[in-house]
Amino acid sequence: MSVTTSPVKRAFKFRFYPTGAQAAELSRTFGCVRKVYNMALQARSEAWTLRQERVSYNATSAMLTAWKRTEELAYLSEVSSVPLQQALRHLQGAFANFWQKRTKYPTFKSRKKSRKSADYTTNGFRYRDGRLTLAKMAEPLDIVWSRPMPEGASPSTVTVSQDSAGRWFVSLLCEDRPVMPTPVNRAVGIDAGITALVTLSTGEKITNPKHERADRQRLAKAQRDLSRKAEGDGINREKARLKVGRIHARIADRRRDFLHKLTTRLVRENQTIVIEDLTVRNMLKNRKLSRAIADASWTGMRSMLEDKADWYGREVITVDRWFPSSKLCSACGTLQGTMPLNVREWTCDCGTTHDRDVNAAKNILAAGLAVAACGDGVRPQRRTPGGQSSVKQEVVPTVASRAAAQPRG
């Protein structure tokens, strides 16, 4: 029996097709947002360098008013002021994260590399009868409503963006009530890989589609064509750039679609999902495997799992990254010695023959359930000075407790 919970904020993203005038207005808005963000960052950075008093959001808002009155920046008044104020709020958030040591120091936005987007709050748009009209525009956007909006939806924020392939998207943030599916008494352990994207503790292996490899030749040819176009080649270079962007978008769209379907299935079929805490950033430093690891998008898959589990009332448990899941016998708990990556199947002294990935998934599940039973956090902790994993140990003669108690291998 499904249960409807209290409303939460949820974004609904749609593609739209602007008119020429709308595209020009949005392009100007993107440029002004980037300009205001960079100027405000410059002002705050100068105060930081000179060790002056921190420049607050209110100070940058006053600067924006002064900038609009100058002859050089008078064009800032030609676009809606709402996205410009939102850019200052985003900068304030970036500095707040920096001060709390969650991120690095904010960087300047680039015309070529930064995401083209603009945020509108309630006083910057009008949404009535399924028609969205932005400030400074006379006509509503031609949106492809690919899925229904929540009944009686009233967006609080609208974000307009354009990707590298030239496609336009609008995201509406509004309240929605998640419908919790019936709880199921099932748990699964997941071992991420390259040949098999994920191996489940049930023994099932889901093949990695390798979307980037499928379009690698087309992408390489398009990038060569772009490299031959001079910087001032005008429309020809822009056409070549869009061609590269479309191939990248095709790869990303197919990968995202596959991961969404996979993670939705895992969350619907299982009440508890146990995964490893992989340091993907460090793994990408391996020059031989970096392309394959990036194509697998383990980080994206984990984010989807956590978001959907939170949405549907499921639980995601993360085990320590140092847990020796591949070298531990899931039958008797014996820890093996060195095991190179080319060893895909091995036999334990107890006589059990293991598939490396299936055995790892079983151990991950056992360790995750043991961690949950011991009351440890679902997030991995820092390693102790003695070199032991932070996974709590429980003195119970079970496979789960032996798996959680093993030292780093």
LUMDO-232181 format. One record per residue (C-alpha): x, y negated, z negated. Coordinates in steps of 0.02 Angstrom, whole numbers, padded with zeros to 5 digits, always signed. Each point is the difference from the previous one (the first is absolute). Example, Ala and Ser with C-alpha at 12.3 -4.5 7.8 and 13.67 -1.06 7.14 Angstrom:
# LUMDO-232181
+00615+00225-00390/+00069-00172+00033/
This chain:
# LUMDO-232181
+00000+00000+00000/+00073-00168+00053/+00007-00145-00121/-00001-00185+00046/+00117-00105-00107/+00018-00186-00033/+00045-00110+00150/+00181-00030+00048/+00087-00109+00128/+00028+00083+00168/+00065-00064+00167/-00087+00042+00165/+00109-00024+00152/-00068-00024+00177/+00069-00047+00168/-00066-00154+00088/+00021-00086+00167/+00022-00190-00013/-00041-00123+00136/+00141-00103+00073/-00040-00146-00115/-00010+00112-00153/+00165+00085+00042/+00085-00169+00020/-00073-00062-00165/+00055+00156-00093/+00174-00007+00077/+00019-00180-00060/-00061+00053-00172/+00128+00141-00008/+00138-00123+00044/-00057-00127-00128/-00014+00133-00136/+00177+00055+00035/+00063-00180+00003/-00083-00045-00167/+00063+00159-00082/+00179-00032+00057/+00000-00184-00051/-00070+00042-00171/+00129+00138-00021/+00137-00122+00051/-00057-00126-00130/-00007+00131-00136/+00168+00073+00051/+00084-00171-00007/-00067-00027-00175/+00062+00174-00046/+00174-00035+00071/+00015-00168-00088/-00066+00079-00160/-00141-00123-00009/-00172+00030-00074/-00095+00137+00091/-00115-00062+00137/-00176+00062-00040/-00144+00041+00115/-00082-00167-00043/+00159-00091+00051/+00007+00088+00169/-00185-00037+00026/+00037-00185-00027/+00145+00016+00122/-00118+00072+00130/-00113-00152-00015/+00151-00114+00025/+00063+00101+00149/-00166-00020+00090/+00017-00190-00012/+00169-00004+00088/+00012-00027+00187/+00109+00154+00028/-00119+00120-00089/-00167-00080+00043/-00045+00157+00098/-00027+00091-00166/-00164-00096-00015/-00063+00073+00164/-00026+00174-00074/-00103+00056-00149/+00079-00044-00167/-00058+00162-00081/+00132+00115+00078/+00135-00127-00041/-00050-00002-00183/-00005+00190+00002/+00179+00002+00066/+00053-00101-00152/-00091+00122-00114/+00088+00147+00083/+00167-00087-00028/-00045-00027-00183/-00038+00186-00013/+00166+00044+00082/+00094-00106-00127/-00100+00076-00143/+00052+00173+00057/+00181-00058+00014/+00002-00073-00174/-00071+00161-00069/+00136+00097+00093/-00122+00098+00107/+00067-00063+00167/+00146-00094+00074/+00007-00188+00027/-00129-00058+00129/+00063-00017+00178/-00047-00119+00141/-00129+00053+00129/+00062+00027+00177/-00098-00043+00156/+00055+00161+00085/+00002+00126-00141/-00125-00055-00132/-00180+00059+00002/-00121-00122+00080/-00144-00023-00121/-00108-00129-00086/-00113+00017-00153/-00167-00089-00018/-00094-00014-00164/-00188-00028-00013/+00009-00185+00044/+00096+00040+00159/-00126+00113+00088/-00185+00036+00019/-00069+00178+00000/-00185+00017+00041/-00100+00140+00077/+00155+00096+00050/+00079-00150+00087/+00165-00074-00059/+00049-00179+00042/+00166-00072-00057/+00034-00182-00043/+00043-00113+00148/-00093+00119+00118/-00169-00029+00081/-00037+00181+00048/+00003+00160-00104/+00134+00130+00030/-00039+00142+00121/+00029+00141-00125/-00013+00186+00040/-00094+00065-00152/+00073+00175+00004/-00078+00047-00167/-00140-00071-00106/+00033-00129-00133/-00068+00030-00176/-00182-00049-00020/-00015-00182-00046/+00187-00027+00024/+00066-00174-00041/+00186-00014+00045/+00107-00097-00122/+00154-00008+00113/+00026+00018+00187/+00171+00038+00073/+00032-00022+00186/+00156+00078+00075/+00082+00042+00165/+00118+00147+00023/+00153+00019+00111/-00108+00074+00139/-00105-00159+00008/-00154+00078-00080/-00108-00105-00117/-00070+00065-00164/-00109-00070-00138/-00008+00071-00176/-00146-00040-00114/+00020+00024-00188/-00164+00036-00087/-00074+00102-00140/-00043+00181+00030/-00059+00140-00113/+00104+00159+00017/-00101+00160+00001/+00094+00130-00102/-00008+00174+00075/-00039+00151-00106/+00153+00048-00106/+00085+00159+00059/+00103+00115-00110/+00147+00008+00119/+00180-00062-00008/+00133+00000+00136/+00186-00031+00006/+00074-00086+00152/+00177+00015+00066/+00041-00129+00134/+00113+00048+00144/+00047-00038+00179/-00042+00155+00102/-00156+00027-00105/-00062-00170-00055/-00072+00075-00158/+00001+00175-00071/-00137+00039-00125/+00014+00114-00151/-00136+00106+00081/+00126+00049+00134/-00073-00109+00137/+00122-00100+00106/-00056-00155+00095/+00111-00031+00150/+00079-00171+00022/-00073-00078+00160/+00160-00102+00026/-00089-00144+00083/+00157-00104+00026/+00089+00142+00089/-00147+00024+00118/+00017-00180+00064/+00188-00018-00023/+00043-00001+00185/-00136-00125+00044/+00055-00111-00143/+00184+00009+00048/-00040-00048+00181/-00110-00146-00055/+00136-00062-00118/+00131+00010+00138/-00113-00102+00114/-00023-00129-00139/+00188-00012-00030/+00026-00044+00184/-00117-00149-00010/+00091-00161-00044/-00058-00101-00151/-00068-00137+00112/-00082+00115+00126/-00171-00061-00052/-00150+00106+00045/+00103+00150+00059/+00084+00019-00168/-00167-00020-00089/-00074+00139+00107/+00147+00113-00041/-00015-00041-00186/-00186+00040+00000/+00035+00167+00085/+00121+00047-00139/-00127-00059-00129/-00139+00106+00076/+00106+00157-00008/+00046-00035-00181/-00185-00031-00038/-00049+00163+00084/+00125+00096-00106/-00054-00086-00161/-00185+00021+00036/+00015+00186+00034/+00108+00027-00154/-00119-00099-00111/-00152+00093+00068/+00081+00169-00034/+00052-00048-00177/-00173-00069-00039/-00084+00162+00053/+00127+00107-00094/-00006-00099-00163/-00190-00011+00004/-00011+00188+00017/+00122+00030-00143/-00091-00120-00116/-00172+00071+00039/+00053+00182-00024/+00102-00021-00160/-00028-00081-00168/+00187-00007-00041/+00140-00031+00124/+00183+00018-00051/+00138-00080+00104/+00186-00034-00016/+00072-00171-00032/+00110-00016+00155/+00127-00142+00019/-00039-00029+00182/+00103-00160+00006/+00158+00095-00046/-00043+00148+00113/-00012-00118+00148/+00187-00031-00019/+00031+00174+00071/+00040-00042+00181/-00043+00174+00062/-00173+00007-00079/-00051-00183-00017/-00103-00005+00160/-00095+00159-00042/-00031-00057-00179/-00064-00169+00058/-00114+00085+00126/-00072+00113-00136/-00052-00153-00102/+00002+00085-00171/-00020-00167-00088/-00155-00041+00100/-00074+00171-00037/+00031-00020-00186/-00080-00172-00002/-00155+00068+00087/-00011+00146-00121/+00011-00114-00152/-00125-00126+00069/-00128+00131+00049/+00022+00098-00161/-00035-00159-00097/-00150-00036+00110/-00076+00175-00014/+00042+00033-00182/+00136+00129+00034/+00170+00012-00085/+00174-00012+00078/+00145+00063-00106/+00179-00044+00048/+00141+00112-00059/+00180-00052-00026/+00104-00019+00158/+00140+00104-00079/-00111+00150-00032/+00081+00150+00091/-00158+00058+00086/+00086+00091+00145/+00128+00096-00105/-00119+00059-00136/-00085+00169+00017/-00187-00028-00020/-00021+00181-00055/+00129+00019-00139/+00068-00176-00028/+00181+00042+00044/+00101-00148+00063/+00107+00039+00151/+00167-00078+00044/+00038-00112+00148/-00128+00014+00139/+00041-00091+00164/-00140-00073+00105/+00024+00133+00136/-00057+00137-00122/-00187+00010+00031/-00031+00168-00082/+00084+00083-00148/-00020+00148-00117/+00009-00017-00189/+00085+00127-00114/-00174+00053-00058/-00032+00064+00176/-00120-00137+00057/+00031-00071+00173/-00043-00184+00014/-00037-00118+00141/+00099-00153-00056/-00139-00127+00026/-00143+00105-00068/+00103+00042-00154/+00040-00184-00026/-00185-00046+00013/-00046+00132-00130/+00134-00063-00119/-00055-00181+00025/-00179+00049-00045/+00056+00096-00155/+00113-00142-00058/-00136-00130+00028/-00129+00097-00099/+00126+00028-00139/+00039-00186-00006/-00185-00041-00010/-00025+00128-00139/+00145-00072-00100/-00072-00174+00009/+00143-00075+00100/-00038-00142+00120/-00046+00039+00178/+00140-00114+00059/+00181+00062-00005/+00109-00073-00137/+00183-00045+00000/+00124+00140-00028/+00075+00023-00172/+00188-00024-00034/+00021+00189-00018/-00050+00028+00180/-00165+00089-00036/-00156-00041+00095/-00125-00105-00094/-00136+00129+00033/-00058+00052-00173/+00037+00175-00057/-00126+00113-00081/+00052+00159-00091/-00129+00116+00076/+00049+00160+00093/-00084-00045+00163/+00061-00036+00175/-00065-00178-00015/+00099-00036-00158/+00158+00082+00068/-00016-00105+00158/-00018-00161-00099/+00143+00044-00117/+00134+00042+00126/+00152-00116+00011/+00054-00091+00156/+00064+00117+00135/
